[in-house]
């Protein structure tokens, strides 16, 4: 695909010092990929290595040159050694790159130049066509076409969530009017939805188990098949006139705890003492950027729902809505059994719309 790319003077200077046309092409492709991931962000933005590898297998060579020429920089963390004597570290602190393949925290870069000023140049690049060899992509495309929709498919910059015509981030349209929600679009006599119950708390529990951390109260909730939000509403006095409202307050509290900047007030703070191991892990994970833990959970969610369940779904029609699958009603029991067999730690159910 031919597209117009703004070439800032700093990038033009780098290109003028490169003689090999293959290297120039690589630089332009990786630069465009970084601009695409940057979006409207002015600061550091996430760039997964597997994303860049799809752009060019030798992407790291371009990254090295961009850093050398002052076009980008990567985010770092300062690691403070724990061994101290009289409050003085026995070893020097270390500066490390801010990423972790174990937790899904990817590299963060930011531009040191203005990417919106420069000369325009036509470049043969298509960063939207990264997933054409993936079954989840082709299955999504086929399913959208079957619904009579012109497919719109992308993974977002914030994490790796999949956005399509039916997720709400892209408008649904028919011949007469625009539809606000996928729930109003589908004929639920023909389609069913498979949902994950208390998805985000279960992903937190699932992740801690994966890395060898056990919080006894989280274990108690899920090993006894309790509803996480109901459990919280009985442990903490939350606002609400009835159980439904209290459960909604519990959902909001969990979201504030894992996604927010750490500010909780009143009895809401008790969630930290109810789940002390989980709380310590969350606080440490947020130490460089409070958004990192939210990204982690969305990363785990997308790895399960997109890169595994959708990728290997045993049907020829399936669409994801973040932590759920829409399938044909005739296939729902087969897909439900499939989901349960792949992730017995999670709790799946057929949801009535």
C-alpha positions in Angstrom: 0.0 0.0 0.0 1.3 3.4 -1.0 0.9 6.0 1.8 2.1 9.5 2.5 4.7 9.7 5.3 6.1 12.8 6.8 9.9 12.7 6.9 11.3 15.0 9.6 14.7 16.7 8.9 16.4 14.4 11.5 15.3 11.3 9.7 16.2 12.8 6.3 19.7 13.4 7.6 20.0 9.8 8.7 18.7 8.5 5.4 21.2 10.7 3.5 24.1 9.0 5.4 22.9 5.5 4.4 23.9 4.2 1.0 22.3 0.7 1.0 18.7 1.0 -0.4 17.6 -2.1 1.7 18.7 -0.4 4.9 16.8 2.8 3.8 13.7 0.8 3.2 14.0 -0.9 6.6 14.5 2.5 8.3 11.3 3.9 6.7 9.3 0.8 7.6 10.3 0.7 11.2 10.0 4.5 11.5 6.4 4.3 10.1 5.7 1.4 12.5 6.8 3.5 15.5 4.7 6.5 14.3 1.7 4.2 14.0 2.2 2.9 17.6 2.8 6.5 18.9 -0.7 7.6 17.8 -1.5 10.8 19.6 0.8 10.1 22.6 3.4 12.7 23.4 5.4 10.7 25.8 6.5 7.1 26.0 4.4 4.5 24.1 4.4 0.7 24.1 6.1 -1.1 21.2 6.0 -4.9 21.4 9.0 -6.6 19.9 6.9 -9.1 18.0 5.1 -6.2 16.3 8.4 -4.8 15.1 9.6 -8.2 14.0 6.5 -8.5 11.7 7.6 -5.2 10.2 11.2 -6.3 9.6 13.2 -9.2 11.1 16.2 -6.9 11.6 14.2 -4.0 13.1 16.7 -3.7 16.0 19.3 -2.4 13.5 17.0 0.5 12.7 16.2 1.1 16.4 20.0 1.3 17.1 20.4 4.0 14.4 17.3 6.0 15.6 18.8 6.1 19.1 22.3 7.0 17.8 20.9 9.9 15.7 18.7 11.2 18.5 15.4 10.3 16.9 14.0 8.2 19.7 14.9 7.0 23.2 13.7 4.0 25.2 12.4 4.2 28.8 14.7 3.0 31.6 14.2 1.9 35.2 16.7 2.4 38.0 17.2 -0.7 40.0 18.2 0.0 43.6 20.0 -3.0 45.3 18.4 -4.2 48.5 21.6 -5.0 50.2 22.4 -2.0 52.5 24.5 -1.2 55.6 23.4 1.7 57.7 21.0 2.7 54.9 23.9 2.8 52.4 23.7 0.5 49.4 26.6 -1.9 49.2 26.3 -2.0 45.4 25.7 0.6 42.8 22.2 1.1 41.4 21.7 -0.2 37.8 19.8 1.4 34.9 17.9 -1.2 33.0 15.5 -1.2 30.0 11.9 -1.0 31.0 10.5 -4.2 29.7 9.9 -7.8 30.9 9.1 -10.7 28.7 7.9 -12.6 31.8 5.1 -10.2 32.7 4.3 -8.9 29.2 5.6 -5.4 29.9 7.1 -4.4 26.5 9.6 -1.8 25.5 8.6 1.9 25.7 10.0 4.5 23.3 9.4 8.1 22.7 10.3 10.4 19.9 12.8 13.2 20.5 11.8 14.9 17.3 8.6 16.4 15.9 7.1 13.7 13.8 4.5 16.1 12.3 6.9 18.5 10.6 9.0 17.6 7.5 8.7 16.7 3.8 6.0 14.4 2.6 7.1 11.2 0.8 5.1 8.3 -0.7 6.2 5.1 0.9 5.1 1.5 0.1 4.2 0.4 3.6 1.2 -1.4 5.1 1.4 -1.6 8.9 -2.3 -2.6 9.1 -1.6 -5.9 7.2 0.5 -7.5 9.9 -1.8 -10.4 10.8 -2.9 -11.8 7.4 -1.2 -15.2 8.2 -3.1 -15.5 11.6 -6.2 -17.6 11.8 -7.8 -15.3 14.3 -7.5 -12.5 11.7 -8.9 -14.4 8.8 -11.7 -15.9 11.0 -12.7 -12.5 12.2 -12.7 -11.1 8.6 -14.8 -14.1 7.3 -17.3 -13.7 10.2 -17.7 -9.9 9.7 -18.2 -10.5 5.9 -20.8 -13.1 6.7 -22.7 -10.5 8.8 -22.6 -8.2 5.8 -20.1 -5.8 7.3 -17.0 -4.3 5.6 -14.3 -5.6 8.0 -12.5 -3.2 10.2 -9.8 -5.0 12.3 -7.0 -3.7 14.4 -5.1 -4.3 17.6 -4.9 -1.2 19.7 -1.8 0.7 20.8 -2.7 0.7 24.6 -2.2 -3.1 24.8 -3.1 -5.8 22.4 -6.9 -5.8 22.5 -8.7 -6.6 19.2 -11.0 -3.9 17.9 -13.5 -4.7 15.1 -16.8 -3.4 13.8 -18.6 -5.1 16.7 -16.5 -4.0 19.7 -18.0 -0.5 20.1 -14.8 1.3 19.1 -15.8 1.2 15.5 -19.3 2.1 14.4 -21.8 -0.5 13.2 -24.0 0.6 10.3 -26.8 -0.9 8.3 -28.7 0.6 5.3 -30.9 2.8 7.4 -29.2 3.9 10.6 -26.1 3.6 12.8 -26.3 1.1 15.7 -24.6 2.0 19.0 -24.1 -1.5 20.4 -23.4 -5.0 19.1 -26.2 -6.2 21.4 -28.7 -4.4 19.1 -27.1 -5.7 16.0 -27.2 -9.4 16.4 -30.2 -11.6 16.0 -29.9 -13.5 19.3 -32.1 -16.3 18.0 -29.2 -17.2 15.7 -26.1 -16.2 17.8 -24.9 -16.8 21.4 -22.2 -15.2 23.5 -19.7 -17.0 25.8 -18.5 -14.8 28.6 -15.9 -15.1 31.3 -17.4 -14.5 34.8 -15.5 -11.9 36.9 -12.9 -11.9 34.2 -10.4 -9.3 35.5 -10.1 -10.6 39.1 -9.7 -14.1 37.7 -6.9 -12.9 35.4 -5.2 -11.3 38.4 -5.4 -14.6 40.3 -4.4 -16.6 37.2 -1.4 -14.4 36.6 -0.2 -14.6 40.2 -0.4 -18.4 40.1 1.6 -18.4 36.9 4.5 -16.5 38.5 4.4 -18.5 41.7 2.7 -16.0 44.0 -0.2 -17.1 46.2 -2.6 -14.7 48.0 -4.6 -16.9 50.3 -7.8 -14.8 50.1 -7.7 -14.8 46.3 -7.2 -18.5 46.4 -10.1 -18.9 48.8 -12.5 -16.9 46.5 -11.7 -18.8 43.3 -10.9 -22.2 44.6 -14.3 -22.2 46.4 -16.0 -20.8 43.2 -17.2 -17.7 45.0 -18.2 -14.5 43.1 -15.3 -12.1 43.6 -17.5 -8.9 43.7 -20.0 -10.4 46.1 -17.2 -11.5 48.3 -15.8 -7.9 48.4 -19.2 -6.4 49.1 -19.5 -8.6 52.2 -16.0 -7.8 53.4 -16.2 -4.0 52.9 -19.1 -1.7 53.6 -19.8 -0.3 50.1 -22.4 2.2 48.9 -25.6 0.7 47.6 -29.2 0.1 48.7 -29.3 -3.4 47.4 -27.0 -6.3 46.5 -26.9 -5.3 42.8 -25.7 -1.8 43.6 -23.2 -3.0 46.1 -21.8 -5.4 43.5 -21.5 -2.5 41.1 -19.6 -0.6 43.8 -17.3 -3.6 44.2 -16.6 -3.7 40.5 -15.7 0.0 40.6 -13.4 -0.5 43.6 -11.6 -3.3 41.9 -11.1 -1.2 38.8 -9.7 1.7 40.9 -7.4 -0.7 42.8 -5.8 -2.3 39.7 -6.1 0.5 37.1 -5.8 3.7 39.1 -3.0 5.8 40.5 -3.3 4.2 43.9 -5.7 6.7 45.6 -8.4 5.0 47.6 -10.4 6.5 50.5 -12.3 5.4 53.5 -13.2 1.7 53.8 -12.2 1.1 50.2 -8.6 0.9 51.4 -9.4 -2.4 53.1 -9.1 -4.2 49.8 -5.3 -3.8 50.2 -5.3 -5.7 53.5 -7.8 -8.3 52.3 -5.4 -9.2 49.4 -1.9 -8.2 50.8 0.2 -10.3 48.4 -1.7 -9.2 45.4 -1.6 -5.6 46.6 2.2 -5.6 47.0 2.6 -7.1 43.6 0.3 -4.5 42.0 2.0 -1.6 43.7 5.5 -2.8 42.6 4.3 -3.3 39.1 2.9 0.3 39.0 6.1 1.8 40.3 7.3 3.1 36.9 3.8 3.8 35.4 0.5 3.3 37.0 -1.0 2.2 33.7 1.3 -0.8 33.4 -0.8 -3.1 35.5 -3.9 -2.4 33.5 -1.9 -3.1 30.4 -0.7 -6.4 31.9 -4.3 -7.6 32.5 -5.4 -6.6 29.0 -2.3 -8.3 27.6 -3.2 -11.5 29.5 -6.8 -11.1 28.3 -5.9 -10.7 24.6 -3.4 -13.6 24.7 -6.2 -15.9 26.0 -9.1 -14.6 23.9 -7.5 -13.6 20.7 -4.2 -15.4 20.3 -5.4 -18.7 21.7 -9.2 -19.2 21.9 -10.1 -17.3 18.7 -7.0 -18.5 16.9 -7.9 -22.2 17.6 -11.7 -21.9 17.8 -13.3 -25.1 16.4 -15.8 -23.2 14.3 -15.9 -21.2 11.1 -17.7 -18.3 12.7 -16.5 -16.4 15.8 -15.9 -12.9 17.0 -14.4 -11.5 20.2 -15.7 -8.8 22.4 -12.7 -8.4 24.7 -13.4 -11.2 27.2 -16.1 -13.0 25.3 -16.8 -14.9 22.1 -19.9 -14.5 19.8 -20.6 -17.7 18.0 -23.6 -19.3 16.2 -26.2 -20.7 18.6 -25.8 -24.2 17.0 -22.1 -24.1 18.0 -22.3 -22.6 21.5 -22.0 -25.8 23.5 -19.1 -27.1 21.5 -17.2 -23.8 21.9 -18.1 -23.6 25.6 -16.7 -27.0 26.2 -13.6 -26.0 24.2 -13.0 -22.9 26.3 -13.4 -24.8 29.6 -11.0 -27.5 28.5 -8.3 -24.9 27.6 -8.6 -22.7 30.7 -10.2 -24.6 33.6 -9.0 -21.9 36.0 -11.4 -19.4 34.3 -15.2 -19.6 34.5 -17.1 -19.5 31.3 -20.9 -19.3 30.8 -23.4 -18.9 28.0 -24.8 -15.4 28.4 -28.3 -14.4 27.5 -28.6 -11.0 25.8 
